[in-house]
Amino acid sequence: KLVGDLTVDGKTGAVELRRVAQDEISGEWDAAADAQGQPFPFTLTLKLEGEKVTGSSSSQLGTSTISSGNWKDGKLALVLESGNGQIALMATLDNGKLVGDYDFAGQFSGKWAAVRKKS
């Protein structure tokens, strides 16, 4: 934060400048989960508002909605609602790539990663 006085045309007033947090995760991501040694591709669509993340996931199994999502201190935490239970995704952003772990309704767990979809 930068605080000071600004004078324009002989008039002076207080000024405060704050750095706006950069939105690094909104948009579409090409993702893949390690499903017991087999890659399981899916697409994540994320929207960041403050620290809250909303959106959805789509794959060959259909579309799931994010029921809760959070982005704070470079860490992503999502819960997706699927027809077969909740899927928890945790990740960090590393050189433009989301990398982390997932838990599928307590039945399966593993690693996943995503890169921003090319436009």
HULIN-V836279 format. One record per pair of residues at least 6 apart in sequence whose ideal C-beta (glycine too) atoms are under 8 Angstrom apart, sorted by the first residue. I is the first residue (numbers start at 1). GAP is how many residues later the second one is. D is the distance in Angstrom with one decimal. If there is no record, write none. Layout:
BEGIN
I;GAP;D  I;GAP;D
END
This chain:
BEGIN
1;15;6.5  1;16;6.8  1;17;5.1  1;18;7.5  2;13;7.9  2;14;7.2  2;15;4.3  2;16;8.0  3;11;7.5  3;12;7.2  3;13;5.0  3;14;7.8  4;10;7.7  4;11;5.6  5;7;5.3  5;8;6.9  5;9;6.1  5;10;6.6  6;6;7.0  6;7;6.0  6;8;7.9  6;9;4.5  23;25;5.0  24;69;5.8  25;21;5.2  25;23;5.5  25;28;7.0  25;46;5.8  25;51;6.5  25;68;7.0  25;73;7.5  26;20;5.7  26;21;5.2  26;22;4.8  27;18;7.6  27;19;6.6  27;89;6.0  27;90;7.0  28;15;6.2  28;16;7.2  28;17;5.3  28;18;8.0  28;88;7.4  28;89;4.0  29;14;6.9  29;15;4.3  29;16;7.7  29;17;6.7  29;69;6.5  29;85;4.0  29;86;6.7  29;87;5.8  29;88;6.2  30;11;7.4  30;13;6.4  30;84;6.3  30;85;5.6  30;86;7.8  30;87;5.3  31;10;7.1  31;11;5.1  31;12;6.7  31;13;5.2  31;26;7.8  31;67;7.4  31;81;6.2  31;82;6.8  31;83;3.5  32;7;4.6  32;8;6.4  32;9;5.0  32;10;7.3  32;80;6.7  32;81;6.4  32;82;7.5  33;6;7.5  33;7;4.6  33;9;7.0  33;69;5.6  33;77;6.3  33;78;7.4  33;79;4.1  34;6;7.7  34;76;4.3  34;77;4.9  34;78;6.9  35;73;6.7  35;75;6.8  36;72;6.8  36;74;7.4  40;19;7.0  41;18;6.7  41;19;7.8  42;15;5.4  42;16;6.5  42;17;3.8  43;14;6.8  43;15;5.0  43;16;7.3  43;74;7.2  44;11;6.8  44;12;7.8  44;13;5.3  44;70;5.9  45;10;4.5  45;11;5.2  45;12;7.5  45;13;7.7  46;7;5.7  46;8;7.7  46;9;4.5  46;20;7.8  46;23;7.5  47;6;7.0  47;7;5.0  47;8;5.3  48;23;5.6  51;19;5.7  51;20;5.8  51;21;5.0  52;17;6.5  52;18;6.7  52;19;7.9  53;13;6.5  53;16;3.1  53;17;6.1  53;18;5.2  53;23;6.9  53;25;6.4  54;12;5.7  54;15;6.1  55;10;8.0  55;11;5.1  55;14;7.2  56;7;5.7  56;8;6.4  56;9;5.2  56;10;6.3  56;24;8.0  57;6;7.0  57;7;4.7  57;9;7.4  57;23;5.3  57;30;7.8  58;6;7.7  61;21;7.3  61;22;7.9  62;20;7.7  62;21;7.0  64;16;4.2  64;17;5.8  64;18;4.5  64;23;6.8  65;15;7.0  65;16;5.5  66;12;5.4  66;13;6.9  66;14;5.9  66;15;8.0  67;12;5.1  67;13;7.1  67;14;4.8  67;19;7.4  68;9;8.0  68;10;7.3  68;11;4.7  69;7;7.6  69;8;6.9  69;9;4.6  69;10;7.2  70;6;7.5  70;7;4.8  70;8;7.9  71;6;8.0  74;18;5.7  74;19;5.8  75;15;7.3  75;16;7.5  75;17;5.6  76;13;7.2  76;14;6.9  76;15;4.5  76;16;7.2  76;17;7.3  76;22;6.3  76;24;7.1  77;11;7.6  77;12;7.4  77;13;5.4  78;10;7.2  78;11;4.4  78;12;7.8  79;7;5.5  79;8;7.2  79;9;5.5  79;10;7.8  80;6;6.8  80;7;4.3  80;8;7.9  80;9;6.9  82;23;7.9  84;20;7.7  84;21;6.3  85;19;6.9  85;20;2.8  85;21;7.6  85;22;7.4  86;19;5.8  87;15;6.2  87;16;7.2  87;17;5.1  87;18;7.0  88;14;6.5  88;15;4.5  89;11;6.6  89;12;7.8  89;13;5.0  89;23;6.5  90;10;4.7  90;11;5.3  90;12;7.5  91;7;4.3  91;8;5.8  91;9;3.0  91;10;7.7  91;21;7.2  91;22;7.9  91;23;7.5  92;6;7.5  92;7;6.4  92;8;6.3  96;19;7.1  96;20;6.7  97;16;6.1  97;17;6.9  97;18;5.4  98;14;8.0  98;15;6.4  98;16;4.3  98;17;7.8  99;12;7.5  99;13;7.7  99;14;4.7  100;11;7.3  100;12;6.2  100;13;7.7  101;8;6.7  101;9;7.1  101;10;6.0  101;11;7.1  102;7;6.4  102;8;6.2  102;9;7.6  102;10;5.0  103;6;4.5
END
